């Protein structure tokens, strides 16, 4: 405290504020010495009474010392959990309601003398109470929204799980059916082969049985002639034709009977009756996968159900959208707003060319095209090219571009399927700037309806559809996928043309050299 006393003004007994030095060597606050001289009407020192005819000088050294002392005190009190005034070094215990700031006692006496103040703790309690009251409705809304979001996510997860199970069940049914079909084909071939072999074995058994019967002949007959000419010819033809065994001889004697007894099925004949295993196992998984294309269509655009409003229904496979509202032909239909039945594609396109088709059918109220997305845009913003939407719209019998003026189109035929093409291009101007263009075609006739040029490349473009007819949904048309098998060619096949060119070049050089040689000899 001795240091604080040395740094205190003799007049106000507080720490020096803007200290000045008199000619006698004593220091005072500038405001304190001016007030003293004003009240006493003399310029004497309050301590030694010596007159100071000159203006007091600023005591910079003393001021710096006081400021350092206040900073140390402030740091010490902040470490102890207290806050002090940066001007007076006093503990902050008051709050000025007029200026909305915390004060110390000296601030209250000086700058805020006529202001309405209260204790700091009381002001804190009041304001915390007001904040709690203001936050409470938001907390209720947050809890309510949290419960809704949790319930919605749970419902969405259950619905998605059911859809996944249904789709895989379709695949399982296809695979089970395909498995049964291929196993049935295998069993059918095995049954056919088994029947053929049984017939051949039966014929062979009959022939052997006849040989055994001939062995029962008397000795002379057994060693010489065993059957009549007619029966010999018939039996020979029977064995030769049915068994297809050329080595079977005409059984007239012992030697011929022995040859017939030795006749068996040859190895080539056995192999011809084996199953065609490569037909059943060759590229089995690839063939099944290729056949699955009929039940596994590819859609170039998948709709995002999270962008759909409550009055729009998106199919489980995310490829079609239906409006829950029905527009009458005589109802006026203004430019659609952001919150009105806009459904975006799940993927945005940057650079590159992309094509997809939307089946509109007989719907008389729809819109489709591309946009920069809905995030961060007002819900009342018109869907026009100026606001990042490039699309085609149908209102009854009229077609319009989604521009500021909603310019009309003259359409002689109502398209049932609209093709949308998104392409990159470079303009022909000096700047050579890159743009995108969005083109719309009648898919049936492949005729151009119109296009937007100079669509910027700064953001990804999302496909969008707006269905406004309850009776006719908008559907994404599956794309045709062509499978190609790349065959590796030999070196000669890959470079056949180059080899021919090189050989031709060598022949030309050879002919030229031969001609020059003949010219020299001549």
C-alpha positions as CSV (number, residue, x, y, z in Angstrom):
1,X,0.0,0.0,0.0
2,X,3.0,2.3,0.4
3,X,3.5,2.3,-3.3
4,X,-0.1,3.2,-3.9
5,X,0.2,6.1,-1.4
6,X,3.3,7.4,-3.2
7,X,1.3,7.2,-6.5
8,X,-1.7,9.1,-5.1
9,X,-2.6,12.7,-5.6
10,X,-2.3,14.9,-2.4
11,X,-5.6,16.6,-3.3
12,X,-8.0,13.7,-4.3
13,X,-5.9,11.0,-2.6
14,X,-6.5,8.7,-5.7
15,X,-4.0,7.5,-8.1
16,X,-2.7,10.2,-10.4
17,X,-4.8,10.9,-13.4
18,X,-2.8,12.9,-16.1
19,X,-0.2,14.0,-13.5
20,X,1.5,17.4,-13.8
21,X,4.7,18.7,-12.2
22,X,4.8,22.2,-10.5
23,X,8.0,24.3,-10.3
24,X,8.3,23.4,-6.6
25,X,8.7,19.7,-7.5
26,X,5.3,18.5,-6.3
27,X,2.9,16.6,-8.6
28,X,-0.8,16.7,-8.8
29,X,-3.6,15.5,-11.1
30,X,-4.1,18.1,-13.8
31,X,-7.8,18.5,-13.0
32,X,-7.2,18.7,-9.2
33,X,-4.6,21.5,-9.4
34,X,-6.7,23.5,-11.8
35,X,-9.7,23.2,-9.5
36,X,-7.6,24.2,-6.5
37,X,-6.2,27.3,-8.3
38,X,-9.7,28.2,-9.4
39,X,-11.2,28.0,-5.9
40,X,-8.2,29.7,-4.1
41,X,-7.7,32.3,-6.8
42,X,-3.9,31.9,-6.5
43,X,-1.3,29.7,-8.1
44,X,0.3,28.3,-4.9
45,X,1.2,24.7,-4.2
46,X,-1.4,22.9,-2.0
47,X,1.5,21.2,-0.2
48,X,4.3,23.9,0.3
49,X,2.3,27.0,-0.6
50,X,5.0,28.1,-3.1
51,X,3.7,30.1,-6.0
52,X,4.0,28.5,-9.5
53,X,3.8,31.3,-12.1
54,X,4.5,28.9,-15.0
55,X,2.1,26.4,-16.5
56,X,2.6,22.9,-15.0
57,X,4.4,20.3,-17.1
58,X,3.1,16.9,-17.8
59,X,4.9,14.3,-15.6
60,X,5.2,11.5,-18.1
61,X,7.4,9.3,-15.9
62,X,4.8,9.4,-13.1
63,X,1.9,8.7,-15.5
64,X,3.7,5.7,-16.9
65,X,4.4,4.4,-13.4
66,X,0.7,4.8,-12.5
67,X,-0.5,3.0,-15.6
68,X,2.0,0.1,-15.0
69,X,0.7,-0.1,-11.4
70,X,-2.9,-0.2,-12.5
71,X,-2.2,-3.0,-15.0
72,X,-0.4,-5.1,-12.4
73,X,-3.4,-4.6,-10.0
74,X,-5.8,-5.4,-12.8
75,X,-3.9,-8.6,-13.7
76,X,-3.7,-9.6,-10.0
77,X,-7.4,-9.1,-9.4
78,X,-8.4,-10.9,-12.7
79,X,-6.4,-13.9,-11.5
80,X,-8.4,-13.8,-8.3
81,X,-11.7,-13.8,-10.3
82,X,-12.3,-10.0,-10.1
83,X,-12.6,-7.3,-12.7
84,X,-11.3,-3.8,-12.2
85,X,-11.8,-0.6,-14.1
86,X,-9.1,0.1,-16.6
87,X,-9.2,3.8,-15.8
88,X,-9.3,3.9,-12.1
89,X,-8.1,0.5,-11.1
90,X,-11.2,0.0,-8.9
91,X,-13.3,-3.1,-8.6
92,X,-16.3,-3.1,-11.1
93,X,-19.4,-3.4,-9.0
94,X,-22.0,-1.2,-10.8
95,X,-23.8,-1.2,-14.1
96,X,-24.9,2.0,-15.9
97,X,-28.4,1.4,-17.4
98,X,-28.1,4.6,-19.4
99,X,-24.9,3.7,-21.3
100,X,-25.2,0.0,-20.9
101,X,-21.7,-0.5,-19.4
102,X,-20.0,-1.8,-16.2
103,X,-18.6,0.8,-13.8
104,X,-16.5,1.2,-10.8
105,X,-17.4,3.6,-7.9
106,X,-15.2,6.4,-9.2
107,X,-16.8,6.1,-12.7
108,X,-20.1,6.5,-11.0
109,X,-18.9,9.7,-9.2
110,X,-17.3,11.2,-12.3
111,X,-18.5,10.4,-15.9
112,X,-21.8,8.7,-14.9
113,X,-22.7,11.0,-12.0
114,X,-26.3,11.7,-13.3
115,X,-26.9,8.3,-14.9
116,X,-29.2,5.5,-13.6
117,X,-27.1,2.7,-12.2
118,X,-27.6,-0.5,-10.3
119,X,-25.5,-3.2,-8.8
120,X,-23.7,-5.4,-11.3
121,X,-25.0,-8.7,-9.9
122,X,-28.6,-7.4,-10.1
123,X,-28.1,-6.3,-13.7
124,X,-26.6,-9.7,-14.6
125,X,-29.6,-11.5,-13.0
126,X,-32.1,-9.4,-14.8
127,X,-30.5,-9.8,-18.2
128,X,-29.9,-13.5,-17.8
129,X,-33.6,-13.9,-16.9
130,X,-34.5,-11.9,-20.1
131,X,-32.2,-14.1,-22.2
132,X,-33.7,-17.3,-20.8
133,X,-37.2,-16.0,-21.5
134,X,-36.2,-15.2,-25.1
135,X,-34.4,-18.5,-25.6
136,X,-37.2,-20.7,-24.2
137,X,-39.4,-20.6,-27.3
138,X,-36.5,-21.4,-29.5
139,X,-35.6,-24.3,-27.2
140,X,-39.2,-25.6,-27.5
141,X,-39.1,-25.2,-31.3
142,X,-35.7,-27.0,-31.4
143,X,-36.9,-29.9,-29.3
144,X,-40.0,-30.1,-31.4
145,X,-38.0,-30.0,-34.7
146,X,-35.5,-32.5,-33.3
147,X,-38.3,-34.9,-32.5
148,X,-39.8,-34.4,-35.9
149,X,-36.5,-34.8,-37.7
150,X,-35.7,-38.0,-35.7
151,X,-39.2,-39.4,-36.5
152,X,-38.9,-38.5,-40.1
153,X,-35.4,-40.0,-40.4
154,X,-36.6,-43.2,-38.7
155,X,-39.6,-43.4,-41.1
156,X,-37.4,-42.7,-44.0
157,X,-34.9,-45.4,-43.0
158,X,-37.7,-47.9,-42.6
159,X,-39.2,-47.0,-46.0
160,X,-35.8,-47.2,-47.6
161,X,-35.0,-50.5,-46.0
162,X,-38.3,-51.9,-47.3
163,X,-37.5,-50.7,-50.8
164,X,-34.0,-52.2,-50.6
165,X,-35.5,-55.5,-49.5
166,X,-38.1,-55.4,-52.3
167,X,-35.4,-54.7,-54.9
168,X,-33.1,-57.4,-53.7
169,X,-36.1,-59.8,-53.5
170,X,-36.7,-59.2,-57.2
171,X,-33.0,-60.0,-57.9
172,X,-33.2,-63.1,-55.8
173,X,-36.3,-64.2,-57.6
174,X,-34.6,-63.7,-60.9
175,X,-31.5,-65.6,-59.8
176,X,-33.5,-68.4,-58.4
177,X,-35.6,-68.7,-61.6
178,X,-32.4,-68.5,-63.7
179,X,-30.8,-71.2,-61.5
180,X,-33.8,-73.5,-61.9
181,X,-33.9,-72.9,-65.6
182,X,-30.2,-73.7,-66.1
183,X,-30.3,-76.8,-63.9
184,X,-33.4,-78.0,-65.7
185,X,-31.6,-77.6,-69.0
186,X,-28.6,-79.5,-67.6
187,X,-30.9,-82.3,-66.3
188,X,-32.7,-82.4,-69.7
189,X,-29.5,-82.9,-71.6
190,X,-28.3,-85.6,-69.1
191,X,-31.7,-87.3,-69.5
192,X,-31.4,-87.2,-73.3
193,X,-27.9,-88.5,-73.2
194,X,-28.9,-91.3,-70.7
195,X,-31.7,-92.3,-73.0
196,X,-29.4,-92.5,-76.0
197,X,-26.9,-94.6,-74.1
198,X,-29.7,-97.0,-72.9
199,X,-30.8,-97.5,-76.4
200,X,-27.3,-98.3,-77.6
201,X,-26.6,-100.6,-74.6
202,X,-29.9,-102.4,-75.3
203,X,-29.0,-103.0,-78.9
204,X,-25.5,-104.2,-77.9
205,X,-27.1,-106.5,-75.3
206,X,-29.4,-107.9,-78.0
207,X,-26.5,-108.6,-80.3
208,X,-24.5,-110.3,-77.5
209,X,-27.5,-112.4,-76.6
210,X,-27.8,-113.5,-80.3
211,X,-24.1,-114.5,-80.2
212,X,-24.8,-116.6,-77.1
213,X,-27.6,-118.2,-78.9
214,X,-25.4,-119.2,-81.8
215,X,-23.0,-120.7,-79.4
216,X,-25.7,-123.3,-78.6
217,X,-25.6,-124.7,-82.2
218,X,-24.2,-128.2,-82.9
219,X,-20.5,-128.5,-83.3
220,X,-20.4,-128.7,-87.1
221,X,-22.8,-125.8,-87.5
222,X,-20.9,-123.7,-84.9
223,X,-17.7,-124.2,-86.8
224,X,-19.1,-123.6,-90.3
225,X,-22.4,-122.0,-91.2
226,X,-24.6,-120.5,-88.4
227,X,-27.6,-119.0,-90.2
228,X,-29.3,-118.8,-93.6
229,X,-28.4,-116.2,-96.1
230,X,-31.5,-114.2,-95.5
231,X,-31.1,-114.1,-91.8
232,X,-27.3,-113.4,-92.3
233,X,-28.1,-110.4,-94.4
234,X,-30.7,-109.1,-92.0
235,X,-28.6,-109.5,-88.9
236,X,-25.6,-107.9,-90.6
237,X,-27.6,-104.9,-91.6
238,X,-29.1,-104.7,-88.2
239,X,-25.8,-104.7,-86.4
240,X,-24.1,-102.5,-88.9
241,X,-26.8,-99.8,-89.0
242,X,-27.9,-99.7,-85.3
243,X,-24.6,-100.1,-83.6
244,X,-22.6,-98.3,-86.3
245,X,-19.7,-100.7,-85.6
246,X,-17.9,-101.5,-88.9
247,X,-15.8,-104.2,-87.4
248,X,-18.8,-106.5,-86.8
249,X,-18.5,-109.2,-89.4
250,X,-21.2,-111.5,-91.0
251,X,-21.5,-114.3,-88.4
252,X,-21.2,-117.4,-90.6
253,X,-18.6,-119.3,-88.6
254,X,-16.6,-119.3,-85.5
255,X,-14.3,-116.5,-86.6
256,X,-17.2,-114.2,-87.4
257,X,-19.0,-115.0,-84.2
258,X,-15.7,-114.2,-82.3
259,X,-15.4,-110.9,-84.0
260,X,-19.0,-110.0,-83.1
261,X,-18.4,-110.9,-79.5
262,X,-15.4,-108.6,-79.4
263,X,-17.4,-105.6,-80.7
264,X,-17.7,-102.8,-78.1
265,X,-18.4,-99.1,-78.0
266,X,-15.4,-97.1,-79.1
267,X,-13.9,-94.1,-77.2
268,X,-15.0,-91.5,-79.8
269,X,-18.6,-92.8,-79.5
270,X,-18.4,-92.5,-75.7
271,X,-17.1,-88.9,-75.8
272,X,-19.9,-87.9,-78.2
273,X,-22.4,-89.0,-75.5
274,X,-20.8,-86.9,-72.7
275,X,-22.5,-83.7,-71.4
276,X,-21.7,-80.3,-73.0
277,X,-20.3,-78.8,-69.8
278,X,-18.9,-75.6,-71.3
279,X,-22.4,-74.7,-72.6
280,X,-23.6,-74.7,-69.0
281,X,-20.6,-73.3,-67.1
282,X,-18.9,-71.1,-69.7
283,X,-19.1,-67.4,-68.7
284,X,-22.0,-68.4,-66.5
285,X,-21.9,-65.3,-64.2
286,X,-21.4,-62.9,-67.2
287,X,-24.3,-64.4,-69.1
288,X,-26.6,-64.2,-66.1
289,X,-25.5,-60.6,-65.4
290,X,-26.0,-59.6,-69.1
291,X,-29.5,-61.1,-68.9
292,X,-30.3,-59.1,-65.8
293,X,-30.2,-55.9,-67.8
294,X,-33.9,-56.5,-68.6
295,X,-34.8,-56.2,-64.9
296,X,-32.0,-53.8,-63.9
297,X,-32.5,-50.6,-65.9
298,X,-30.1,-47.7,-65.6
299,X,-31.5,-44.2,-65.0
300,X,-29.2,-41.3,-65.9
301,X,-31.1,-39.0,-63.3
302,X,-32.1,-40.1,-59.8
303,X,-34.5,-37.7,-58.1
304,X,-33.8,-36.4,-54.6
305,X,-36.9,-36.8,-52.4
306,X,-35.5,-34.4,-49.8
307,X,-36.1,-31.5,-52.2
308,X,-39.8,-32.4,-52.7
309,X,-42.5,-30.5,-50.9
310,X,-45.4,-32.2,-49.1
311,X,-47.8,-31.9,-52.0
312,X,-45.5,-33.9,-54.3
313,X,-45.1,-37.7,-54.3
314,X,-41.8,-39.3,-55.4
315,X,-41.8,-43.0,-56.4
316,X,-39.9,-45.5,-54.3
317,X,-37.3,-46.0,-57.1
318,X,-36.8,-42.2,-57.2
319,X,-37.5,-42.0,-60.9
320,X,-41.0,-40.5,-61.2
321,X,-42.8,-37.6,-59.5
322,X,-46.6,-36.9,-59.2
323,X,-48.3,-33.8,-58.0
324,X,-51.1,-34.1,-55.3
325,X,-52.8,-31.0,-56.8
326,X,-54.8,-30.9,-60.1
327,X,-54.7,-27.8,-62.3
328,X,-57.7,-26.9,-64.3
329,X,-57.2,-25.6,-67.9
330,X,-59.1,-22.4,-67.1
331,X,-57.1,-21.6,-63.9
332,X,-54.4,-19.0,-64.3
333,X,-50.9,-20.4,-63.6
334,X,-48.2,-17.9,-62.8
335,X,-44.5,-18.5,-62.8
336,X,-43.8,-21.3,-60.3
337,X,-42.1,-20.3,-57.0
338,X,-39.3,-22.0,-55.2
339,X,-41.5,-23.7,-52.7
340,X,-43.9,-25.0,-55.3
341,X,-43.3,-28.7,-56.3
342,X,-39.7,-28.4,-57.4
343,X,-37.9,-31.7,-57.3
344,X,-34.1,-31.8,-58.0
345,X,-31.9,-34.5,-59.3
346,X,-29.6,-36.1,-56.7
347,X,-26.4,-35.2,-58.6
348,X,-25.2,-31.9,-60.0
349,X,-23.3,-31.8,-63.3
350,X,-20.1,-29.7,-63.8
351,X,-18.2,-29.8,-67.0
352,X,-18.9,-32.5,-69.6
353,X,-21.8,-33.5,-71.7
354,X,-24.9,-35.2,-70.2
355,X,-28.2,-36.3,-71.7
356,X,-31.4,-37.6,-70.1
357,X,-35.1,-38.0,-71.1
358,X,-38.2,-37.1,-69.2
359,X,-41.5,-38.7,-70.1
360,X,-44.3,-36.2,-69.7
361,X,-47.0,-38.3,-71.3
362,X,-50.3,-36.5,-71.7
363,X,-49.7,-34.1,-68.8
364,X,-50.7,-30.5,-69.6
365,X,-48.9,-28.8,-66.7
366,X,-45.2,-29.4,-66.1
367,X,-41.8,-27.8,-66.1
368,X,-38.3,-29.3,-66.5
369,X,-34.8,-28.2,-67.1
370,X,-31.6,-27.5,-65.0
371,X,-30.8,-25.1,-62.2
372,X,-28.0,-24.1,-59.8
373,X,-30.0,-25.6,-56.9
374,X,-32.3,-24.2,-54.2
375,X,-29.9,-23.7,-51.3
376,X,-29.7,-20.1,-50.1
377,X,-32.4,-18.8,-52.4
378,X,-35.7,-17.1,-51.3
379,X,-38.7,-19.3,-51.4
380,X,-40.6,-16.6,-53.3
381,X,-38.0,-16.2,-56.0
382,X,-39.3,-16.8,-59.6
383,X,-37.8,-19.8,-61.4
384,X,-36.2,-17.9,-64.3
385,X,-32.8,-17.9,-66.1
386,X,-31.9,-14.7,-64.3
387,X,-32.2,-16.6,-61.0
388,X,-30.3,-19.7,-62.1
389,X,-33.1,-21.7,-63.7
390,X,-33.1,-22.8,-67.4
391,X,-36.2,-24.7,-68.4
392,X,-39.2,-25.4,-70.6
393,X,-42.7,-25.1,-69.2
394,X,-46.1,-26.2,-70.5
395,X,-49.4,-24.5,-69.4
396,X,-52.3,-26.2,-71.0
397,X,-51.9,-25.7,-74.8
398,X,-49.1,-23.1,-74.5
399,X,-45.3,-23.7,-74.1
400,X,-43.0,-21.1,-72.5
401,X,-39.3,-20.6,-71.8
402,X,-38.7,-20.0,-68.1
403,X,-37.3,-16.5,-68.6
404,X,-38.2,-13.2,-67.1
405,X,-40.7,-12.4,-69.9
406,X,-41.9,-16.1,-70.1
407,X,-41.6,-16.0,-73.9
408,X,-43.9,-18.4,-75.8
409,X,-43.1,-21.2,-78.1
410,X,-45.0,-22.3,-81.2
411,X,-45.4,-26.1,-80.9
412,X,-47.3,-28.1,-83.6
413,X,-46.9,-31.4,-81.8
414,X,-47.1,-32.1,-78.0
415,X,-44.0,-34.0,-77.1
416,X,-44.6,-37.1,-74.9
417,X,-40.9,-37.5,-74.1
418,X,-38.5,-34.5,-73.8
419,X,-34.7,-35.0,-74.2
420,X,-32.5,-32.6,-72.2
421,X,-28.9,-32.2,-73.4
422,X,-26.3,-30.3,-71.3
423,X,-23.1,-29.5,-73.3
424,X,-19.9,-27.5,-73.0
425,X,-18.7,-25.3,-75.8
426,X,-16.2,-22.4,-76.5
427,X,-17.5,-19.3,-78.1
428,X,-16.0,-18.0,-81.4
429,X,-15.3,-14.5,-80.0
430,X,-11.8,-13.1,-79.3
431,X,-12.1,-14.0,-75.6
432,X,-12.7,-17.7,-76.3
433,X,-14.8,-18.1,-73.2
434,X,-16.2,-21.4,-72.2
435,X,-20.0,-21.8,-71.7
436,X,-22.6,-24.4,-71.4
437,X,-25.8,-24.8,-73.4
438,X,-29.0,-26.6,-72.5
439,X,-31.0,-28.0,-75.4
440,X,-34.5,-29.5,-75.4
441,X,-35.7,-32.1,-78.1
442,X,-38.8,-34.0,-78.9
443,X,-37.4,-37.5,-78.2
444,X,-39.9,-39.2,-80.6
445,X,-38.9,-37.2,-83.7
446,X,-35.5,-36.0,-82.4
447,X,-36.5,-32.5,-83.4
448,X,-35.0,-29.5,-81.6
449,X,-37.5,-27.5,-79.5
450,X,-35.0,-24.8,-78.5
451,X,-32.0,-24.2,-76.4
452,X,-30.4,-21.8,-73.9
453,X,-26.9,-20.6,-74.7
454,X,-24.2,-19.0,-72.5
455,X,-25.2,-20.8,-69.4
456,X,-22.3,-20.1,-67.0
457,X,-19.9,-22.8,-65.7
458,X,-19.4,-21.3,-62.2
459,X,-21.6,-23.9,-60.5
460,X,-23.0,-27.4,-60.9
461,X,-26.3,-27.7,-62.7
462,X,-29.0,-30.0,-61.2
463,X,-31.8,-31.5,-63.3
464,X,-35.2,-30.5,-62.0
465,X,-38.8,-31.4,-62.7
466,X,-42.1,-29.8,-61.6
467,X,-45.2,-32.0,-61.9
468,X,-48.5,-30.1,-61.7
469,X,-50.9,-32.8,-63.0
470,X,-52.2,-35.4,-60.7
471,X,-53.2,-37.8,-63.4
472,X,-49.9,-37.9,-65.3
473,X,-46.6,-38.3,-63.5
474,X,-43.3,-37.2,-64.9
475,X,-40.9,-40.1,-65.3
476,X,-37.1,-40.4,-66.0
477,X,-36.6,-42.7,-69.0
478,X,-34.0,-45.5,-68.5
479,X,-31.0,-45.2,-70.8
480,X,-29.9,-47.9,-73.2
481,X,-26.7,-49.5,-72.1
482,X,-24.6,-51.3,-74.7
483,X,-22.1,-53.9,-73.5
484,X,-19.0,-54.3,-75.5
485,X,-16.3,-57.0,-75.1
486,X,-12.8,-55.8,-75.8
487,X,-10.8,-58.4,-77.7
488,X,-7.0,-58.3,-77.5
489,X,-5.4,-58.4,-80.9
490,X,-2.0,-59.7,-81.7
491,X,0.9,-57.4,-82.6
492,X,0.5,-58.2,-86.3
493,X,-3.3,-57.5,-86.2
494,X,-2.8,-54.2,-84.3
495,X,-0.2,-52.9,-86.7
496,X,-1.3,-54.6,-89.9
497,X,-1.6,-51.3,-91.8
498,X,1.7,-50.0,-90.6
499,X,3.4,-53.2,-91.6
500,X,1.9,-53.0,-95.1
501,X,3.0,-49.4,-95.5
502,X,6.6,-50.2,-94.4
503,X,6.8,-53.2,-96.8
504,X,5.5,-51.0,-99.6
505,X,8.0,-48.3,-98.8
506,X,10.8,-50.9,-98.8
507,X,9.6,-52.2,-102.2
508,X,9.6,-48.7,-103.7
509,X,13.2,-48.1,-102.5
510,X,14.2,-51.5,-103.9
511,X,12.7,-50.7,-107.3
512,X,14.4,-47.3,-107.3
513,X,17.8,-48.8,-106.5
514,X,17.3,-51.4,-109.2
515,X,16.4,-48.8,-111.8
516,X,19.5,-46.7,-110.9
517,X,21.7,-49.8,-111.2
518,X,20.2,-50.6,-114.7
519,X,20.8,-46.9,-115.8
520,X,24.5,-47.1,-114.8
521,X,25.0,-50.4,-116.8
522,X,23.3,-48.9,-119.8
